[in-house]
Amino acid sequence: MSRVTLLSILLALSAGVAAAGTPRVAESGGNIVYTDAAGVAHSLTTSGGFKQPALSPDGHTVAFIHVDGAAPENGDAPTSLWVADGLTGQARQVIGHHDASDVKDAFMSYDGPVFSLDGGFVYVTAQAWATSGAVHQVSLATGQERFVIDGGCDAVIRTGPYRGYLLVTRHMYWPAPREGSYDPTYVVRPDAKQSFMVPGTDRDDGKDHVTPWLKSHGWTAS
């Protein structure tokens, strides 16, 4: 066997070990599958209607969305937030859906779960205004939710001085005399008491500026 062939085999094996050593989650046929560090797949749900799994920083807690019914004519289908332990397979509903007179407090249809820094909370984006969603924080321990800010939660910053802060895309309107709107990305503290715009995201290609901005500081977000 040539050195080149042997090296190719060793590289392939090492890549396989690295891949197997990283827990991951996926949606398959409307159900959630957790693959552990040994590469063994575990089905966390079987009844269908589940989507958008997100893996906690602990590597085994999984949050995901369930579609609870058909979509009404003027909106999206009602949903609920679920959480499961990939190691034990135990799954439970954290919170369902409810309406409210104030649109920012409505929690009927939501998606895009993102874990907080410590894994104790999940952020989701609920259907709200015609031009913008609403970011809500949900406690996995109590199931209580609260409105954070208008917009959509893209990720949580994991390292650096803003670790734990959210990256939120917001729909904004230019002040007069300029007309029109734009969709910048903001760094938002979980209680929304502090926020600032990621530089450059007020441009047409704003989304393209988020990753370079993080990398320039050596920070990560997910």
C-alpha positions as CSV (number, residue, x, y, z in Angstrom):
1,M,0.0,0.0,0.0
2,S,1.4,3.4,-1.0
3,R,2.0,6.1,1.5
4,V,-0.5,8.3,-0.3
5,T,-3.2,5.6,-0.1
6,L,-2.5,5.0,3.6
7,L,-2.5,8.7,4.3
8,S,-5.9,9.1,2.6
9,I,-7.3,6.2,4.7
10,L,-6.0,7.7,7.9
11,L,-7.4,11.1,7.1
12,A,-10.8,9.6,6.2
13,L,-10.8,7.7,9.4
14,S,-9.9,10.7,11.5
15,A,-12.6,12.8,9.8
16,G,-15.1,10.1,10.6
17,V,-14.1,10.0,14.3
18,A,-14.3,13.8,14.5
19,A,-17.8,13.7,12.9
20,A,-18.9,10.9,15.2
21,G,-17.6,12.7,18.2
22,T,-19.9,15.7,17.7
23,P,-23.5,15.3,18.8
24,R,-26.0,16.7,16.2
25,V,-29.7,17.0,15.6
26,A,-31.8,16.9,12.5
27,E,-35.5,16.7,11.3
28,S,-36.4,13.7,9.3
29,G,-40.0,13.1,8.0
30,G,-41.5,15.5,10.6
31,N,-39.6,13.9,13.5
32,I,-36.5,14.8,15.5
33,V,-33.4,12.7,15.4
34,Y,-30.5,13.1,17.9
35,T,-27.1,11.6,17.0
36,D,-24.9,11.1,20.0
37,A,-21.1,11.4,20.2
38,A,-20.7,7.8,19.2
39,G,-22.6,8.4,16.0
40,V,-25.7,6.5,17.2
41,A,-29.0,8.0,16.1
42,H,-31.9,8.3,18.5
43,S,-35.5,9.2,17.5
44,L,-36.8,11.7,20.0
45,T,-40.3,11.9,18.4
46,T,-42.5,9.6,16.3
47,S,-45.8,11.2,15.8
48,G,-44.8,13.8,13.2
49,G,-45.3,17.5,12.9
50,F,-42.0,18.4,14.5
51,K,-39.3,20.7,13.0
52,Q,-36.4,23.1,13.6
53,P,-34.3,21.2,16.2
54,A,-31.7,23.2,18.1
55,L,-29.0,21.7,20.2
56,S,-28.1,23.2,23.7
57,P,-24.6,24.0,24.7
58,D,-24.7,20.9,27.0
59,G,-24.7,18.7,23.8
60,H,-27.7,16.7,24.6
61,T,-30.7,18.9,25.3
62,V,-32.7,19.6,22.2
63,A,-35.4,22.2,21.6
64,F,-37.8,22.0,18.7
65,I,-41.1,23.2,17.3
66,H,-44.4,21.3,16.9
67,V,-47.0,22.4,14.4
68,D,-50.2,22.0,16.4
69,G,-52.8,22.5,13.6
70,A,-53.7,23.9,10.3
71,A,-52.8,27.4,9.4
72,P,-55.7,30.0,9.4
73,E,-56.4,32.1,6.3
74,N,-54.7,35.1,7.7
75,G,-51.7,33.6,9.5
76,D,-49.4,30.7,10.2
77,A,-50.2,27.5,11.9
78,P,-50.3,27.5,15.8
79,T,-47.2,25.9,17.3
80,S,-45.7,24.7,20.6
81,L,-42.2,24.5,22.0
82,W,-40.8,21.1,23.0
83,V,-37.6,20.0,24.6
84,A,-36.0,16.5,24.8
85,D,-33.0,14.9,26.3
86,G,-31.0,13.2,23.6
87,L,-29.4,10.8,26.1
88,T,-32.6,9.5,27.6
89,G,-35.1,10.2,24.8
90,Q,-37.5,11.9,27.2
91,A,-39.5,14.7,25.5
92,R,-42.0,17.1,26.8
93,Q,-43.9,20.2,25.8
94,V,-42.5,23.4,27.4
95,I,-45.3,25.8,26.3
96,G,-48.1,25.9,23.9
97,H,-49.7,28.9,22.2
98,H,-52.0,31.7,23.3
99,D,-53.5,34.9,21.9
100,A,-53.4,38.3,23.4
101,S,-55.0,41.7,22.8
102,D,-51.5,43.3,22.5
103,V,-49.8,41.9,19.4
104,K,-46.4,41.9,21.0
105,D,-47.7,39.5,23.7
106,A,-49.4,37.1,21.3
107,F,-47.8,33.7,21.2
108,M,-49.7,31.8,18.7
109,S,-47.2,30.9,16.0
110,Y,-43.5,30.9,16.5
111,D,-40.3,29.3,15.3
112,G,-36.5,29.4,15.1
113,P,-35.5,28.2,18.6
114,V,-32.1,29.4,19.9
115,F,-30.7,28.4,23.2
116,S,-29.5,31.0,25.7
117,L,-25.8,31.0,26.8
118,D,-26.4,28.7,29.8
119,G,-29.1,26.6,28.1
120,G,-31.8,27.6,30.6
121,F,-33.8,29.6,28.2
122,V,-34.9,29.3,24.5
123,Y,-35.5,32.3,22.3
124,V,-38.1,32.0,19.6
125,T,-39.6,34.4,17.0
126,A,-43.3,34.8,17.1
127,Q,-45.6,36.0,14.4
128,A,-46.6,39.6,15.3
129,W,-46.8,42.7,13.1
130,A,-47.2,42.6,9.3
131,T,-43.6,43.7,8.8
132,S,-41.9,42.2,11.9
133,G,-41.9,39.3,14.2
134,A,-41.4,39.4,18.0
135,V,-38.6,37.8,20.0
136,H,-39.7,35.9,23.1
137,Q,-37.7,34.3,25.8
138,V,-39.0,31.0,27.2
139,S,-37.8,29.4,30.5
140,L,-37.3,25.7,30.2
141,A,-37.7,25.2,33.9
142,T,-41.1,27.0,34.3
143,G,-42.5,27.4,30.8
144,Q,-43.0,31.1,31.3
145,E,-42.4,33.3,28.3
146,R,-41.9,37.1,27.9
147,F,-41.5,39.5,25.1
148,V,-38.0,40.8,24.5
149,I,-38.0,43.0,21.4
150,D,-39.4,43.3,18.0
151,G,-37.6,41.4,15.2
152,G,-36.3,38.0,14.6
153,C,-33.6,36.2,16.8
154,D,-30.8,34.9,14.5
155,A,-28.3,33.7,17.1
156,V,-26.8,34.2,20.6
157,I,-23.2,35.5,20.9
158,R,-21.2,32.7,22.7
159,T,-17.9,34.4,23.4
160,G,-16.5,37.9,24.1
161,P,-17.8,40.8,26.1
162,Y,-21.3,40.4,24.7
163,R,-21.6,36.7,25.4
164,G,-25.2,35.9,26.0
165,Y,-26.5,38.8,24.0
166,L,-28.8,38.2,21.0
167,L,-28.3,38.9,17.4
168,V,-31.7,40.2,16.2
169,T,-32.8,41.4,12.8
170,R,-35.1,44.3,13.1
171,H,-37.3,46.1,10.6
172,M,-36.6,49.9,10.9
173,Y,-37.7,53.0,9.0
174,W,-35.4,55.8,8.0
175,P,-36.0,59.1,9.8
176,A,-37.4,62.0,7.6
177,P,-36.6,63.3,5.2
178,R,-35.3,59.9,4.0
179,E,-38.0,57.4,3.0
180,G,-38.2,53.7,3.1
181,S,-37.1,50.9,5.5
182,Y,-34.1,48.7,6.2
183,D,-33.4,45.5,8.2
184,P,-30.3,45.9,10.3
185,T,-28.9,43.4,12.8
186,Y,-28.8,44.5,16.4
187,V,-26.9,43.2,19.4
188,V,-29.5,43.0,22.2
189,R,-29.1,42.2,25.9
190,P,-31.6,39.5,26.9
191,D,-33.6,42.1,28.9
192,A,-33.5,44.5,25.9
193,K,-32.1,47.3,28.2
194,Q,-29.0,47.6,26.0
195,S,-28.7,47.3,22.3
196,F,-26.6,48.6,19.4
197,M,-26.5,48.0,15.6
198,V,-23.8,45.8,14.1
199,P,-21.8,48.2,11.9
200,G,-22.7,48.0,8.3
201,T,-25.9,46.1,8.6
202,D,-28.0,49.1,7.7
203,R,-26.9,48.5,4.1
204,D,-28.6,46.5,1.4
205,D,-26.1,43.7,2.0
206,G,-26.3,44.1,5.7
207,K,-26.5,40.4,6.6
208,D,-23.1,39.9,4.9
209,H,-21.5,42.1,7.5
210,V,-22.4,40.1,10.6
211,T,-20.0,37.2,10.3
212,P,-17.0,39.4,9.4
213,W,-17.8,41.7,12.3
214,L,-17.8,38.7,14.7
215,K,-14.6,37.2,13.2
216,S,-12.8,40.5,13.4
217,H,-13.2,40.5,17.2
218,G,-12.6,36.7,17.6
219,W,-16.2,36.1,18.8
220,T,-18.6,33.3,17.9
221,A,-22.4,33.1,17.7
222,S,-24.9,30.3,17.1
